[in-house]
Amino acid sequence: MELGAGAALGAALAVGLAALGAGIGDGMVTGNAVQGLARQPEAKGSIMTTMFISVGLIEAMPIIAVVIAFILLGKAA
């Protein structure tokens, strides 16, 4: 396998797995936030703030993976 093909495969795997992990993480965070809101509606502000911060941190993972993929593809060219 040529270096460029290996880099493209590695980049695709990195981005795909990061997106999969972020999707699972976002689903878990949002589901647990909905459960928390159902149990304690008066804590809505605190739960929603924590949920948005958590989703933002989770979404940073695929963004970093895309940056690493671009670096990897740039080195292979």
C-alpha positions as CSV (number, residue, x, y, z in Angstrom):
1,M,0.0,0.0,0.0
2,E,1.3,3.4,-0.9
3,L,1.9,6.0,1.7
4,G,-0.9,8.3,0.4
5,A,-3.4,5.5,0.5
6,G,-2.5,4.6,4.0
7,A,-2.7,8.2,5.1
8,A,-6.1,8.5,3.5
9,L,-7.3,5.3,5.2
10,G,-6.0,6.5,8.6
11,A,-7.6,9.9,8.2
12,A,-10.9,8.3,7.3
13,L,-10.8,6.0,10.2
14,A,-9.8,8.8,12.6
15,V,-12.7,11.1,11.5
16,G,-15.2,8.2,11.3
17,L,-14.5,6.8,14.7
18,A,-14.4,10.3,16.3
19,A,-17.8,11.1,14.8
20,L,-19.2,7.8,16.0
21,G,-17.9,8.4,19.5
22,A,-19.2,11.9,19.6
23,G,-22.7,10.8,18.4
24,I,-22.8,8.2,21.2
25,G,-21.6,10.7,23.8
26,D,-24.1,13.4,22.7
27,G,-26.9,10.8,22.8
28,M,-26.0,9.7,26.3
29,V,-25.6,13.3,27.6
30,T,-28.9,14.5,26.1
31,G,-30.8,11.4,27.3
32,N,-29.5,11.8,30.8
33,A,-30.3,15.5,30.7
34,V,-33.9,14.7,29.7
35,Q,-34.2,12.2,32.5
36,G,-32.8,14.8,35.0
37,L,-35.3,17.3,33.7
38,A,-38.2,14.8,34.1
39,R,-37.2,14.1,37.7
40,Q,-36.3,17.7,38.8
41,P,-37.9,20.3,36.5
42,E,-36.9,23.1,38.9
43,A,-33.2,22.4,38.2
44,K,-33.7,23.1,34.4
45,G,-31.1,26.0,34.3
46,S,-28.4,24.0,35.9
47,I,-29.0,20.8,34.0
48,M,-29.2,22.6,30.6
49,T,-26.0,24.6,31.3
50,T,-24.1,21.5,32.2
51,M,-25.5,19.6,29.2
52,F,-24.5,22.4,26.7
53,I,-20.9,22.5,28.2
54,S,-20.7,18.7,28.0
55,V,-21.9,18.6,24.4
56,G,-19.5,21.3,23.4
57,L,-16.6,19.4,24.9
58,I,-17.7,16.2,23.3
59,E,-18.0,17.9,19.9
60,A,-14.4,19.1,20.2
61,M,-13.2,15.5,19.7
62,P,-14.3,15.1,16.0
63,I,-13.0,18.6,15.3
64,I,-9.6,17.7,16.6
65,A,-9.8,14.4,14.6
66,V,-10.4,16.4,11.4
67,V,-7.5,18.6,12.1
68,I,-5.2,15.6,12.7
69,A,-6.6,14.0,9.5
70,F,-5.7,17.1,7.5
71,I,-2.2,17.1,9.0
72,L,-1.8,13.5,8.2
73,L,-2.9,14.0,4.6
74,G,-0.6,17.0,4.3
75,K,2.4,15.0,5.4
76,A,1.6,12.2,2.9
77,A,1.5,14.4,-0.1
